[in-house]
């Protein structure tokens, strides 16, 4: 096996492991919202405990990427793949950490008085998770088709965040007993909005990897 073959074998392995790590982080976010909805404290503890592995795998993947750069000094498209890979790792780790933070809230909201009507948190989470999934899939396939509408989708998530913020404040003013639940739900909505932003960052970097052109999704 020559140097080029060895490099591409190692790069493909690193890309696959990065995809697995991104899916792991995405599942931390998704599972934490399920635990919050069901107020399952044991499940929440298990999700929060995954942060240790998330941190370890983040460091390992970053080190492998830096070693590839140092050993093979890749150029052009190969270098863009590694640059994208490093950004995907960073965004995924943040998403996973938001999952851990949401999981840690479950014990605080369990048994707290409910709102008069449910907030669209589950709907918002579905939109954000779909964006993360499409960002990961675009990185995997090298296709930018599913990320072309990310700006519009991000606007929808942002609008939901503002709506949930206003609605929760109204509930809290009408019934002060909901203040504890309301405070945490505002934070959850904010973390979801930030996770949507990280999905957009993934999409920006995949676009650069594929086309060599930098874009900003606003």
N, C-alpha and C positions, 0 to 999 in steps of 0.2 A: 504494500500500500504506500503510494507516494504521499508527500506532505499535503498536497491539495485534497486528496481523498481522506486522509486522516483528519484534516481540519474540518471538512464538511460532515464527516461522521460524528465528530465531537460536537459540532454546532447543531446538528439535527437532534442529537441526544439532549443538549442543553435546551433547545427550543421545546422539545416534548416535556421535559421536566418543568419548564417555566409554565407551560399550558396547564400541567397538573397542579402546580402551586396556585395559579390564578383561579382555577376551579375550586380548590380547597378554600381559598379566601372568600370566594363568592358564596360557597356553601355556609361558611361561618355567618355571613350576613343574613342569608336566607333562613337558616336554622334559628338564629337568634330572634328573628321576627316571629317565627312560629312559636318559640318558647314564650315570648312576650304575650302573644295572642292567647295562648292557653294558660299563661302564668305558671309554667312548669319550672320550678326552681332547680330540680335535679338536672333536667336537660340543659338549663341555662349554665349551671356550673360546669358541665362537661364541655359546652361550647367555649366558655371563657378559658378553660384549661388548654384549648388548642393553640392559644397564643404562643406558648413556648415552642411548639413545633414550627409554627409560622415564622417566628424569629430565626430559628435555626436554619430552616430551608432558604430563607431570604439571604442570609449571610453566605451559605454554601453556593447558591446560584450566582450571586454577585462575584464571588471569588473565582468561580469557573469562567465567568465571562471575561474578567480581567486577565486571567491566565491565557485565554484564547487570543486576546489582543496582544499580549506580551510575546507569546510564542510564535504566532503566525503573521502578525502585522497585517490584518486583512484590509482590503481596499473596497471602495465603491459600494456595491449592493451588500456584500458580506458585512462590511462595517456598519451599514445602516441596519441590518438585521440585529447585530449585537447591541447597537445603540437603542433600538426599539425594545429589545428584550430587557435591557436594564430598566427602561422606563415602565414597562409592563410589570416588572417585579415590584417596583416602588409603589405604583398605583394599587396593585393587588394587595400588597401588605397593608396599605392604609385602609382598604375596604375590609379586610379581615379584622383589623383593629377596631373599626367601627362596629363590626359584628360582636367582638368581645365586649365593647362598651355597652352595647344594647343588652347583651346577655346579663351583664352585671346590674342592670336596672330592674330585672324581673322581680327580685326579692323586695324591692322598694315599692313596686306597684301592686303586688299580690294582695288581694282583698281590699284595696282602696275603692272608695265610692266610684261608680261608673258615671260616664257622661249621659246626658238625656238621649243622645243619639250617637252612634259610632262615628269616629273620624275616618276619612278615606286613607288611612295609613296603609292598609293591605293593598289597596289599589296603587298607591304611590310606590310601594315596595315592588309590586309586579312590574311596573314601568321601568324602575331602576335596574332590577335584576335582568330584564330583557335587554337593556342597553349594555350591561356588563357582559352578558352572554354573547351579544353580537360583536362587541369589541374583541372578546377572546376568539370567537370564530373567525373574525377578519384576520387576526394575527395568525391563526392556524392555517387558513386557506390562502392568505395573500390576496383576498378579494376585498375591494372597498365598497362593493355594492350595498351591503347591509349597514354601512356607517354613513352613507350619503345624507340621510335625513336626521342625523344626530342633533343638529342645531334646533330643529323644530321640536324634537323629542325632549331635549334639555329645557326648552322654554316651557313645555307642559309640566315637567317636574318642578321647575322653579315656581310656576303659578300655583301648583298644588301645595308647595311648602308655605307660600304666603297665605293661602286660603286656610290651611290647617293651623297656622300660627294665630290668625285672627279669630277663627272659630273656637280654638282652645281657650284663648283669653276671655272670650265671651262666656264660655261654660264656667270658667274659674270665677268670674265676677258674679255670675248668677248663683253659683253654689260654691262657696269657699271650701267645702269639704272635698272638692275635686282638685284642689290646688296641687297636691302631691302628684296625682296621676297626670294632671295637665302639664306640670313642669317637666316631667320625664318624657311625655309624649312630644312636647315641643323639641326636646333634644333629639329624640328618635327621628322626627321629621327632618331636622337639620342634618343629622348624620346621613340620612338617605339622600338629601339634596347634594351633600358633599360627595357621596359615593357616585352619584350621577355625573358630577364634575370629573371624577377620576375615570369613569367610563369614557368621557369625552377626551380626556388626556390620552387614554389608550388609543382611541380612534385617530387622534391627531398623529400619534407616533406610527401607527400602522400605515396611515396615508403617506407619511414621509418615507417609511421603509419601502413601500411598493412603488411610489412615483418619483421619489427624490425631491418632492415639492412640500414645503412646510405650509400648513394651514392652521388657523385658529378657529375653534368651534366656540361661538359665543351664545 
